[in-house]
Amino acid sequence: MIEFKIIEVGSEWHKSEQALRDEVLRRPLGRRLSATDIERDKEGVHFVAVVDSTVVGCAGLYPQAEGIVRLRQMAVAPTLQGRGVGARLLAFAEDWARQNGIARMETHARLVARGFYERCGYEAYGDVFEEITIPHIKMRKQLGFQQG
């Protein structure tokens, strides 16, 4: 069973999240999480998917402007990719965003992940650009939000 959590920066869950991000997002590019990446974590809200006490998915939301957050560092363990973990984790983060007055989420999606985000209701805009040595596209989703 998959459990979804909001985690604290500096916690053991956060260390596991960083390890997953490093494994899935950085090492395949011959890179590692940088000190800047780790320091930036303090600015965001972090979400994880957990199976049997193991972090198998992660995502972070970072404030951009009033009512707008940027989704960053979304990753799912390779053995669970394509099984709905990412979509469910993204929906969990979107629900949190709506409940906290966020009207729009944006991301710089790796071009290979564009289809995933489109299936989750995101639209691409602008031109393809290179970030961390690979092609990306800007994507966004209007959330509407629940006032509490």
DSSP file (Angstrom, degrees, kcal/mol; ACC not computed):
  #  RESIDUE AA STRUCTURE BP1 BP2  ACC     N-H-->O    O-->H-N    N-H-->O    O-->H-N    TCO  KAPPA ALPHA  PHI   PSI    X-CA   Y-CA   Z-CA
    1    1 A M              0   0    0      0, 0.0    51,-0.5     0, 0.0     2,-0.4   0.000 360.0 360.0 360.0 137.7    0.0    0.0    0.0
    2    2 A I  E     -A   51   0A   0     49,-0.1     2,-0.4    50,-0.1    49,-0.2  -0.763 360.0-165.2 -94.3 133.9    1.2    3.5   -0.9
    3    3 A E  E     -A   50   0A   0     47,-2.6    47,-3.1    -2,-0.4     2,-0.4  -0.938   7.9-148.1-116.1 140.1    1.1    6.2    1.7
    4    4 A F  E     +A   49   0A   0     -2,-0.4     2,-0.3    45,-0.2    45,-0.2  -0.923  21.8 177.1-112.7 135.5    1.6    9.9    0.8
    5    5 A K  E     -A   48   0A   0     43,-2.4    43,-2.4    -2,-0.4     2,-0.5  -0.943  32.7-135.0-136.2 152.6    3.2   12.3    3.3
    6    6 A I  E     -A   47   0A   0     -2,-0.3     2,-0.3    41,-0.2    41,-0.2  -0.943  39.7-160.3 -99.3 130.4    4.3   15.9    3.6
    7    7 A I  E     -A   46   0A   0     39,-2.5    39,-0.7    -2,-0.5     2,-0.4  -0.757  15.7-116.0-118.9 160.7    7.7   15.8    5.2
    8    8 A E    >   -     0   0    0     -2,-0.3     3,-1.8    37,-0.1     6,-0.4  -0.735  34.3-110.3 -92.4 138.1   10.0   18.2    7.0
    9    9 A V  T 3  S+     0   0    0     -2,-0.4     3,-0.1     1,-0.2    -1,-0.0  -0.473 106.6  26.7 -62.8 134.9   13.3   19.3    5.6
   10   10 A G  T 3  S+     0   0    0      1,-0.3    -1,-0.2    -2,-0.2     2,-0.0   0.265  95.3 121.2  93.6 -10.7   16.2   17.7    7.6
   11   11 A S  S <> S-     0   0    0     -3,-1.8     4,-2.0     1,-0.1    -1,-0.3  -0.246  80.8-105.2 -77.4 170.8   14.1   14.7    8.7
   12   12 A E  H  > S+     0   0    0      1,-0.2     4,-2.0     2,-0.2     5,-0.2   0.879 124.3  55.9 -62.5 -37.7   15.0   11.1    7.9
   13   13 A W  H  > S+     0   0    0      1,-0.2     4,-2.3     2,-0.2    -1,-0.2   0.902 105.8  51.7 -59.6 -40.5   12.2   11.1    5.3
   14   14 A H  H  > S+     0   0    0     -6,-0.4     4,-2.7     2,-0.2    -2,-0.2   0.900 106.4  52.6 -65.1 -40.9   13.9   14.1    3.7
   15   15 A K  H  X S+     0   0    0     -4,-2.0     4,-1.9     1,-0.2    -1,-0.2   0.902 110.9  48.0 -60.8 -40.0   17.3   12.3    3.6
   16   16 A S  H  X S+     0   0    0     -4,-2.0     4,-2.0     2,-0.2    -2,-0.2   0.881 110.0  52.6 -67.0 -38.0   15.5    9.4    1.8
   17   17 A E  H  X S+     0   0    0     -4,-2.3     4,-2.6     1,-0.2    -2,-0.2   0.930 108.6  50.1 -61.7 -45.5   13.9   11.8   -0.6
   18   18 A Q  H  X S+     0   0    0     -4,-2.7     4,-2.5     1,-0.2    -2,-0.2   0.894 108.7  52.4 -60.9 -40.0   17.3   13.3   -1.4
   19   19 A A  H  X S+     0   0    0     -4,-1.9     4,-2.4     2,-0.2    -1,-0.2   0.904 110.4  47.7 -63.5 -41.1   18.7    9.9   -2.1
   20   20 A L  H  X S+     0   0    0     -4,-2.0     4,-2.9     2,-0.2     5,-0.4   0.926 111.7  49.9 -65.8 -44.6   15.9    9.1   -4.5
   21   21 A R  H  X>S+     0   0    0     -4,-2.6     4,-2.6     1,-0.2     5,-1.0   0.918 112.0  48.7 -58.6 -44.0   16.3   12.4   -6.3
   22   22 A D  I  X>S+     0   0    0     -4,-2.5     5,-3.0     3,-0.2     4,-0.8   0.936 114.5  45.3 -61.6 -47.0   20.0   11.8   -6.6
   23   23 A E  I  <5S+     0   0    0     -4,-2.4    -2,-0.2    -5,-0.2    -1,-0.2   0.912 125.5  28.6 -63.5 -45.2   19.4    8.2   -7.9
   24   24 A V  I  <5S+     0   0    0     -4,-2.9    -3,-0.2    -5,-0.1    -2,-0.2   0.864 131.2  28.2 -89.5 -38.8   16.7    9.1  -10.4
   25   25 A L  I  <5S+     0   0    0     -4,-2.6    -3,-0.2    -5,-0.4    -2,-0.1   0.768 128.2  24.9 -99.9 -28.2   17.3   12.7  -11.5
   26   26 A R  I ><XS+     0   0    0     -5,-1.0     5,-2.0    -4,-0.8     3,-1.8   0.869 109.3  57.3-107.8 -50.5   21.1   13.3  -11.2
   27   27 A R  G > <S+     0   0    0     -5,-3.0     3,-2.2     1,-0.3    -4,-0.1   0.860 100.3  59.9 -57.7 -38.7   23.2   10.1  -11.4
   28   28 A P  G 3 5S+     0   0    0      0, 0.0    -1,-0.3     0, 0.0    -2,-0.1   0.763 107.7  48.7 -60.9 -19.5   21.9    9.2  -14.9
   29   29 A L  G < 5S-     0   0    0     -3,-1.8    -2,-0.2     2,-0.1     3,-0.1   0.326 122.7-107.2 -96.8   5.9   23.2   12.5  -16.1
   30   30 A G  T < 5S+     0   0    0     -3,-2.2     2,-0.2     1,-0.3    -3,-0.2   0.776  86.3 110.5  73.3  26.3   26.6   11.9  -14.4
   31   31 A R      < -     0   0    0     -5,-2.0     2,-0.3    -9,-0.1    -1,-0.3  -0.696  54.4-145.3-124.1 174.6   25.8   14.5  -11.7
   32   32 A R        -     0   0    0     -2,-0.2     2,-0.1    -3,-0.1   -10,-0.0  -0.931  40.5 -81.6-134.6 159.8   25.0   14.6   -8.0
   33   33 A L        -     0   0    0     -2,-0.3     2,-0.2   -15,-0.1   -11,-0.0  -0.423  54.6-137.3 -58.3 136.1   22.7   16.7   -5.9
   34   34 A S     >  -     0   0    0      1,-0.1     4,-2.2    -2,-0.1     5,-0.2  -0.495  19.7-109.9 -95.5 166.5   24.5   20.0   -5.2
   35   35 A A  H  > S+     0   0    0      1,-0.2     4,-2.5     2,-0.2     5,-0.2   0.849 122.4  55.3 -60.4 -34.4   24.8   22.0   -2.0
   36   36 A T  H  > S+     0   0    0      2,-0.2     4,-2.5     1,-0.2    -1,-0.2   0.915 106.1  50.4 -65.4 -43.3   22.6   24.6   -3.8
   37   37 A D  H  > S+     0   0    0      1,-0.2     4,-1.0     2,-0.2    -2,-0.2   0.932 113.5  45.6 -57.3 -46.7   19.9   21.9   -4.5
   38   38 A I  H  < S+     0   0    0     -4,-2.2     3,-0.5     1,-0.2     4,-0.4   0.896 112.9  49.0 -68.0 -41.4   20.0   20.9   -0.8
   39   39 A E  H >< S+     0   0    0     -4,-2.5     3,-1.4     1,-0.2    -1,-0.2   0.888 106.0  58.2 -64.6 -38.9   19.9   24.4    0.5
   40   40 A R  H >< S+     0   0    0     -4,-2.5     3,-2.3     1,-0.3     4,-0.4   0.772  87.2  78.1 -62.6 -26.3   17.0   25.3   -1.8
   41   41 A D  G >< S+     0   0    0     -4,-1.0     3,-1.6    -3,-0.5    -1,-0.3   0.817  81.0  67.8 -53.2 -31.6   14.9   22.5   -0.2
   42   42 A K  G <  S+     0   0    0     -3,-1.4    -1,-0.3    -4,-0.4    -2,-0.2   0.719  94.8  57.4 -62.9 -20.6   14.3   24.8    2.7
   43   43 A E  G <  S+     0   0    0     -3,-2.3    -1,-0.3    -4,-0.2    -2,-0.2   0.611 103.4  63.4 -85.1 -13.1   12.2   27.1    0.5
   44   44 A G  S <  S-     0   0    0     -3,-1.6     2,-0.5    -4,-0.4    18,-0.2  -0.502  76.7-117.6-112.6 175.3    9.7   24.3   -0.5
   45   45 A V  E     - B   0  61A   0     16,-2.3    16,-2.5    -2,-0.2     2,-0.4  -0.958  36.6-146.3-108.9 130.0    7.1   21.9    0.7
   46   46 A H  E     -AB   7  60A   0    -39,-0.7   -39,-2.5    -2,-0.5     2,-0.4  -0.835  14.5-170.9-111.7 136.7    8.1   18.3    0.2
   47   47 A F  E     -AB   6  59A   0     12,-3.0    12,-1.9    -2,-0.4     2,-0.3  -0.944   5.5-173.3-123.7 140.5    5.9   15.4   -0.6
   48   48 A V  E     -AB   5  58A   0    -43,-2.4   -43,-2.4    -2,-0.4     2,-0.5  -0.963  21.3-140.9-133.7 153.9    6.8   11.7   -0.7
   49   49 A A  E     -AB   4  57A   0      8,-2.2     7,-3.1    -2,-0.3     8,-1.3  -0.953  28.4-163.8-106.5 131.9    5.2    8.4   -1.6
   50   50 A V  E     -AB   3  55A   0    -47,-3.1   -47,-2.6    -2,-0.5     2,-0.4  -0.962  16.4-177.8-125.8 133.8    6.1    5.6    0.8
   51   51 A V  E >  S-AB   2  54A   0      3,-2.5     3,-1.6    -2,-0.4   -49,-0.1  -0.994  80.0 -15.7-127.6 124.0    5.8    1.8    0.5
   52   52 A D  T 3  S-     0   0    0    -51,-0.5    -1,-0.1    -2,-0.4     3,-0.1   0.896 129.1 -52.1  49.8  48.0    6.9   -0.3    3.4
   53   53 A S  T 3  S+     0   0    0      1,-0.2     2,-0.4    -3,-0.0    -1,-0.3   0.632 115.5 117.0  65.9  16.9    8.8    2.6    5.0
   54   54 A T  E <   -B   51   0A   0     -3,-1.6    -3,-2.5   -38,-0.0     2,-0.5  -0.961  68.8-124.8-117.2 131.1   10.7    3.3    1.8
   55   55 A V  E     +B   50   0A   0     -2,-0.4    -5,-0.2    -5,-0.2     3,-0.1  -0.615  36.8 165.3 -72.7 120.5   10.4    6.5   -0.1
   56   56 A V  E     +     0   0A   0     -7,-3.1    21,-3.1    -2,-0.5     2,-0.3   0.436  62.7  23.9-116.4  -5.4    9.5    5.5   -3.7
   57   57 A G  E     -BC  49  76A   0     -8,-1.3    -8,-2.2    19,-0.3     2,-0.3  -0.985  62.3-179.4-156.9 151.8    8.4    8.9   -5.0
   58   58 A C  E     +BC  48  75A   0     17,-2.6    17,-2.2    -2,-0.3     2,-0.3  -0.994   6.5 169.9-153.3 157.0    9.0   12.6   -4.3
   59   59 A A  E     -B   47   0A   0    -12,-1.9   -12,-3.0    -2,-0.3     2,-0.4  -0.962  14.9-151.1-161.2 153.0    8.1   16.1   -5.3
   60   60 A G  E     -BC  46  72A   0     12,-2.1    12,-2.7    -2,-0.3     2,-0.5  -0.985   4.4-151.0-131.5 144.7    8.6   19.6   -4.0
   61   61 A L  E     -BC  45  71A   0    -16,-2.5   -16,-2.3    -2,-0.4    10,-0.2  -0.966  15.4-171.1-115.4 130.2    6.5   22.8   -4.4
   62   62 A Y  E     - C   0  70A   0      8,-2.1     8,-3.1    -2,-0.5   -18,-0.2  -0.972  27.9-110.7-124.7 130.5    8.3   26.1   -4.3
   63   63 A P  E     + C   0  69A   0      0, 0.0     6,-0.2     0, 0.0     3,-0.1  -0.322  38.4 166.0 -60.8 138.0    6.6   29.5   -4.2
   64   64 A Q  E     -     0   0A   0      4,-2.6     2,-0.3     1,-0.6     5,-0.2   0.688  63.5 -28.4-116.7 -46.5    7.0   31.6   -7.4
   65   65 A A  E >  S- C   0  68A   0      3,-1.3     3,-2.6     0, 0.0    -1,-0.6  -0.921  96.1 -43.0-160.3 175.2    4.5   34.4   -7.0
   66   66 A E  T 3  S-     0   0    0     -2,-0.3     3,-0.1     1,-0.3    36,-0.0  -0.310 130.2  -2.3 -52.3 118.7    1.2   35.1   -5.3
   67   67 A G  T 3  S+     0   0    0      1,-0.2    37,-2.0    33,-0.1    36,-1.8   0.575 114.3 103.3  76.1  10.4   -0.9   31.9   -5.9
   68   68 A I  E <   +Cd  65 104A   0     -3,-2.6    -4,-2.6    35,-0.2    -3,-1.3  -0.988  43.2 179.8-129.9 131.9    1.7   30.2   -8.0
   69   69 A V  E     -Cd  63 105A   0     35,-2.0    37,-2.3    -2,-0.4     2,-0.5  -0.925  21.9-133.0-124.4 155.4    4.1   27.4   -7.1
   70   70 A R  E     -Cd  62 106A   0     -8,-3.1    -8,-2.1    -2,-0.3     2,-0.5  -0.935  15.5-138.0-108.7 126.2    6.7   25.6   -9.1
   71   71 A L  E     +Cd  61 107A   0     35,-3.4    37,-0.6    -2,-0.5     2,-0.3  -0.699  34.7 171.9 -78.9 127.2    6.9   21.8   -9.0
   72   72 A R  E     +C   60   0A   0    -12,-2.7   -12,-2.1    -2,-0.5    37,-0.0  -0.947  46.3  16.4-136.1 155.4   10.5   20.7   -8.8
   73   73 A Q  E     +     0   0A   0     -2,-0.3     2,-0.5     1,-0.2    -1,-0.1   0.825  68.2 171.2  57.5  40.4   12.4   17.5   -8.2
   74   74 A M  E     +     0   0A   0    -15,-0.1     2,-0.3    -3,-0.1   -15,-0.2  -0.711   8.8 157.8 -83.9 130.6    9.6   15.0   -9.0
   75   75 A A  E     -C   58   0A   0    -17,-2.2   -17,-2.6    -2,-0.5     2,-0.4  -0.994  27.6-160.0-151.6 150.6   10.9   11.5   -9.2
   76   76 A V  E     -C   57   0A   0     -2,-0.3   -19,-0.3   -19,-0.2     5,-0.1  -0.993  40.5 -96.2-130.9 139.9    9.6    7.9   -8.8
   77   77 A A    >>  -     0   0    0    -21,-3.1     3,-2.2    -2,-0.4     4,-0.7  -0.265  36.9-120.7 -52.2 135.5   11.7    4.8   -8.2
   78   78 A P  G >4 S+     0   0    0      0, 0.0     3,-0.8     0, 0.0    -1,-0.1   0.823 110.5  59.3 -52.0 -36.5   12.5    3.1  -11.5
   79   79 A T  G 34 S+     0   0    0      1,-0.2    -2,-0.1     3,-0.0   -23,-0.0   0.675 112.2  40.1 -69.5 -15.5   10.9   -0.1  -10.4
   80   80 A L  G X4>S+     0   0    0     -3,-2.2     3,-1.4   -24,-0.1     5,-0.6   0.397  83.1 123.2-113.4   1.3    7.5    1.7   -9.9
   81   81 A Q  T <<5S+     0   0    0     -3,-0.8    -4,-0.0    -4,-0.7    -6,-0.0  -0.372  74.8  25.6 -64.1 141.4    7.5    4.0  -12.9
   82   82 A G  T 3 5S+     0   0    0     -2,-0.0    -1,-0.2     1,-0.0    -3,-0.0   0.561  96.5  98.1  83.3   9.3    4.5    3.7  -15.1
   83   83 A R  T < 5S-     0   0    0     -3,-1.4    -2,-0.1     0, 0.0    -1,-0.0   0.216 102.2 -97.8-114.8  13.7    2.3    2.3  -12.3
   84   84 A G  T  >5S+     0   0    0     -4,-0.1     4,-2.2     3,-0.0     5,-0.2   0.410  90.7 117.6  90.7  -3.2    0.4    5.4  -11.3
   85   85 A V  H  ><S+     0   0    0     -5,-0.6     4,-2.5     1,-0.2     5,-0.2   0.939  78.6  46.8 -63.3 -46.5    2.6    6.4   -8.3
   86   86 A G  H  > S+     0   0    0     -6,-0.2     4,-2.8     1,-0.2     5,-0.2   0.910 112.2  49.6 -62.7 -43.4    3.7    9.7   -9.9
   87   87 A A  H  > S+     0   0    0      1,-0.2     4,-2.2     2,-0.2    -1,-0.2   0.901 113.5  46.2 -63.3 -40.9    0.2   10.6  -10.9
   88   88 A R  H  X S+     0   0    0     -4,-2.2     4,-2.0     2,-0.2    -2,-0.2   0.891 113.3  48.8 -70.0 -38.6   -1.1    9.9   -7.4
   89   89 A L  H  X S+     0   0    0     -4,-2.5     4,-2.3     2,-0.2    -2,-0.2   0.917 111.6  49.7 -65.3 -43.0    1.7   11.8   -5.8
   90   90 A L  H  X S+     0   0    0     -4,-2.8     4,-2.7     1,-0.2    -2,-0.2   0.913 109.9  50.6 -62.3 -43.0    1.2   14.7   -8.1
   91   91 A A  H  X S+     0   0    0     -4,-2.2     4,-2.5     2,-0.2    -1,-0.2   0.885 108.7  52.7 -61.7 -38.5   -2.6   14.7   -7.3
   92   92 A F  H  X S+     0   0    0     -4,-2.0     4,-2.0     2,-0.2    -2,-0.2   0.927 111.6  45.4 -62.0 -45.8   -1.7   14.7   -3.5
   93   93 A A  H  X S+     0   0    0     -4,-2.3     4,-2.4     1,-0.2    -2,-0.2   0.894 112.1  51.8 -65.7 -40.0    0.6   17.8   -4.0
   94   94 A E  H  X S+     0   0    0     -4,-2.7     4,-2.7     2,-0.2    -2,-0.2   0.903 107.6  52.2 -63.5 -40.9   -2.1   19.5   -6.1
   95   95 A D  H  X S+     0   0    0     -4,-2.5     4,-2.4     2,-0.2    -1,-0.2   0.925 110.0  48.8 -60.3 -44.2   -4.7   18.9   -3.4
   96   96 A W  H  X S+     0   0    0     -4,-2.0     4,-0.9     1,-0.2    -2,-0.2   0.934 111.1  50.9 -59.4 -45.4   -2.4   20.5   -0.8
   97   97 A A  H ><>S+     0   0    0     -4,-2.4     5,-2.7     1,-0.2     3,-0.8   0.928 110.0  48.7 -59.8 -47.3   -1.8   23.4   -3.1
   98   98 A R  H ><5S+     0   0    0     -4,-2.7     3,-1.8     1,-0.3    48,-0.9   0.928 109.6  52.1 -57.9 -46.1   -5.5   24.0   -3.7
   99   99 A Q  H 3<5S+     0   0    0     -4,-2.4    -1,-0.3     1,-0.3    -2,-0.2   0.678 109.4  52.0 -66.0 -16.3   -6.2   23.8    0.1
  100  100 A N  T <<5S-     0   0    0     -4,-0.9    -1,-0.3    -3,-0.8    -2,-0.2   0.067 124.4 -97.6-110.2  22.9   -3.5   26.5    0.6
  101  101 A G  T < 5S+     0   0    0     -3,-1.8     2,-0.5    45,-0.4    -3,-0.2   0.670  70.5 150.2  78.1  18.2   -4.8   29.0   -1.9
  102  102 A I      < -     0   0    0     -5,-2.7    -1,-0.2    -6,-0.2   -34,-0.2  -0.738  22.3-178.1 -88.1 128.1   -2.6   28.1   -4.9
  103  103 A A        +     0   0    0    -36,-1.8    40,-3.7    -2,-0.5    41,-1.0   0.706  64.8  27.6 -96.4 -24.3   -4.3   28.8   -8.2
  104  104 A R  E     -dE  68 142A   0    -37,-2.0   -35,-2.0    38,-0.3     2,-0.4  -0.998  55.9-158.8-146.0 140.4   -1.5   27.5  -10.6
  105  105 A M  E     -dE  69 141A   0     36,-2.4    36,-2.5    -2,-0.4     2,-0.3  -0.940  16.0-174.1-113.1 141.0    1.3   25.0  -10.6
  106  106 A E  E     +dE  70 140A   0    -37,-2.3   -35,-3.4    -2,-0.4     2,-0.3  -0.907   4.1 176.2-128.0 157.4    4.2   25.3  -13.1
  107  107 A T  E     -dE  71 139A   0     32,-2.5    32,-2.7    -2,-0.3     2,-0.8  -0.989  36.0-126.6-154.0 158.4    7.1   23.1  -13.8
  108  108 A H  E     - E   0 138A   0    -37,-0.6     2,-0.3    -2,-0.3    30,-0.2  -0.915  43.3-161.3-101.6  99.6   10.1   22.7  -16.1
  109  109 A A  E     - E   0 137A   0     28,-2.5    28,-2.3    -2,-0.8     2,-0.1  -0.645  21.4-114.8 -89.1 136.5    9.4   19.2  -17.4
  110  110 A R  E >   - E   0 136A   0     -2,-0.3     3,-2.2    26,-0.2     4,-0.4  -0.464  32.4-119.6 -59.5 140.0   12.0   17.0  -19.0
  111  111 A L  G >  S+     0   0    0     24,-2.6     3,-1.3     1,-0.3     4,-0.4   0.846 113.9  59.5 -56.0 -35.2   10.8   16.6  -22.5
  112  112 A V  G 3  S+     0   0    0     23,-0.3    -1,-0.3     1,-0.2     4,-0.2   0.699 106.4  49.3 -66.9 -17.5   10.6   12.8  -22.0
  113  113 A A  G <> S+     0   0    0     -3,-2.2     4,-2.0     1,-0.1     3,-0.3   0.391  79.7 100.9 -99.9   1.6    8.1   13.4  -19.2
  114  114 A R  H <> S+     0   0    0     -3,-1.3     4,-2.6    -4,-0.4     5,-0.2   0.907  80.1  52.1 -55.0 -46.2    5.9   15.8  -21.2
  115  115 A G  H  > S+     0   0    0     -4,-0.4     4,-2.4     1,-0.2    -1,-0.2   0.885 106.7  54.0 -59.2 -40.5    3.3   13.1  -21.9
  116  116 A F  H  > S+     0   0    0     -3,-0.3     4,-1.1     1,-0.2    -1,-0.2   0.950 111.4  44.3 -57.6 -50.5    3.0   12.3  -18.2
  117  117 A Y  H  <>S+     0   0    0     -4,-2.0     5,-2.6     1,-0.2     3,-0.3   0.879 111.2  53.6 -66.3 -37.4    2.3   15.9  -17.3
  118  118 A E  H ><5S+     0   0    0     -4,-2.6     3,-1.7     1,-0.2    -1,-0.2   0.911 106.5  52.5 -62.8 -40.9   -0.2   16.3  -20.2
  119  119 A R  H 3<5S+     0   0    0     -4,-2.4    -1,-0.2     1,-0.3    -2,-0.2   0.776 107.2  54.2 -63.5 -25.1   -2.1   13.2  -19.0
  120  120 A C  T 3<5S-     0   0    0     -4,-1.1    -1,-0.3    -3,-0.3    -2,-0.2   0.299 130.1 -95.4 -92.0   8.4   -2.2   14.9  -15.6
  121  121 A G  T < 5S+     0   0    0     -3,-1.7    21,-0.3     1,-0.3     2,-0.2   0.583  78.2 138.0  94.6  11.1   -3.8   18.1  -17.1
  122  122 A Y      < -     0   0    0     -5,-2.6     2,-0.4    -6,-0.1    -1,-0.3  -0.613  39.6-146.8 -89.2 150.0   -0.7   20.3  -17.6
  123  123 A E  E     -F  140   0A   0     17,-2.8    17,-2.0    -2,-0.2     2,-0.2  -0.937  11.6-129.5-116.9 141.9   -0.2   22.3  -20.8
  124  124 A A  E     +F  139   0A   0     -2,-0.4     2,-0.3    15,-0.2    15,-0.2  -0.582  29.0 176.6 -83.7 148.0    3.1   23.1  -22.4
  125  125 A Y  E     +F  138   0A   0     13,-2.4    13,-0.7    -2,-0.2     2,-0.0  -0.991  40.0  16.0-149.5 153.4    4.0   26.6  -23.3
  126  126 A G  E    S-     0   0A   0     -2,-0.3     2,-0.2    11,-0.1     3,-0.1  -0.198  93.2 -46.3  79.2-175.3    7.1   28.3  -24.8
  127  127 A D  E     -     0   0A   0      1,-0.1    11,-0.4    10,-0.1     2,-0.1  -0.522  60.3 -94.6 -92.1 157.4   10.0   26.8  -26.6
  128  128 A V  E     -     0   0A   0     -2,-0.2     2,-0.3     9,-0.1     9,-0.2  -0.475  50.5-179.1 -65.6 140.7   12.0   23.7  -25.6
  129  129 A F  E     -F  136   0A   0      7,-2.3     7,-3.4    -2,-0.1     2,-0.4  -0.925  27.7-107.3-140.3 163.9   15.1   24.7  -23.7
  130  130 A E  E     +F  135   0A   0     -2,-0.3     2,-0.3     5,-0.2     7,-0.0  -0.812  36.1 168.2 -98.9 133.5   18.1   23.0  -22.2
  131  131 A E  E >  S-F  134   0A   0      3,-2.5     3,-2.2    -2,-0.4    -2,-0.0  -0.991  72.1  -1.2-142.1 138.3   18.4   22.6  -18.4
  132  132 A I  T 3  S-     0   0    0     -2,-0.3    -1,-0.1     1,-0.3    -2,-0.0   0.856 131.7 -59.0  43.0  42.8   20.9   20.4  -16.6
  133  133 A T  T 3  S+     0   0    0      1,-0.2    -1,-0.3     0, 0.0    -3,-0.1   0.440 120.0  89.4  75.6   5.5   22.1   19.3  -20.0
  134  134 A I  E <  S- F   0 131A   0     -3,-2.2    -3,-2.5    -5,-0.0    -1,-0.2  -0.936  83.1 -90.9-132.9 156.4   18.8   17.9  -21.3
  135  135 A P  E     + F   0 130A   0      0, 0.0   -24,-2.6     0, 0.0   -23,-0.3  -0.386  46.0 176.9 -67.9 137.3   15.7   19.3  -23.1
  136  136 A H  E     -EF 110 129A   0     -7,-3.4    -7,-2.3   -26,-0.3     2,-0.3  -0.875  17.3-154.4-131.6 163.9   12.9   20.7  -21.0
  137  137 A I  E     -E  109   0A   0    -28,-2.3   -28,-2.5    -2,-0.3     2,-0.3  -0.994  25.2-116.6-138.2 140.7    9.6   22.4  -21.7
  138  138 A K  E     -EF 108 125A   0    -13,-0.7   -13,-2.4   -11,-0.4     2,-0.3  -0.587  38.5-179.1 -75.2 137.9    7.7   24.8  -19.4
  139  139 A M  E     -EF 107 124A   0    -32,-2.7   -32,-2.5    -2,-0.3     2,-0.3  -0.957   6.7-176.4-137.3 155.3    4.3   23.4  -18.3
  140  140 A R  E     -EF 106 123A   0    -17,-2.0   -17,-2.8    -2,-0.3     2,-0.4  -0.982  11.7-160.1-150.3 159.4    1.5   24.7  -16.2
  141  141 A K  E     -E  105   0A   0    -36,-2.5   -36,-2.4    -2,-0.3     2,-0.5  -0.975  19.1-135.6-144.1 127.5   -1.9   23.7  -14.7
  142  142 A Q  E     -E  104   0A   0     -2,-0.4   -38,-0.3   -21,-0.3   -39,-0.1  -0.716  24.6-178.5 -79.0 127.5   -4.6   26.0  -13.4
  143  143 A L        -     0   0    0    -40,-3.7   -39,-0.2    -2,-0.5    -1,-0.2   0.810  18.7-146.7 -96.3 -34.2   -5.8   24.4  -10.2
  144  144 A G        -     0   0    0    -41,-1.0     2,-0.3   -43,-0.1   -42,-0.1   0.089  27.8-129.0  65.6 155.8   -8.6   26.5   -8.9
  145  145 A F        -     0   0    0    -44,-0.1     2,-0.6   -46,-0.1   -46,-0.2  -0.964   4.5-121.2-143.5 160.6   -8.4   26.5   -5.1
  146  146 A Q        -     0   0    0    -48,-0.9   -45,-0.4    -2,-0.3     2,-0.4  -0.876  25.7-140.3-100.9 122.6  -10.5   25.9   -2.1
  147  147 A Q              0   0    0     -2,-0.6   -47,-0.1     1,-0.1   -48,-0.1  -0.683 360.0 360.0 -83.5 135.4  -10.8   28.7    0.3
  148  148 A G              0   0    0     -2,-0.4    -1,-0.1   -49,-0.2   -49,-0.0   0.455 360.0 360.0-105.3 360.0  -10.6   27.5    3.9
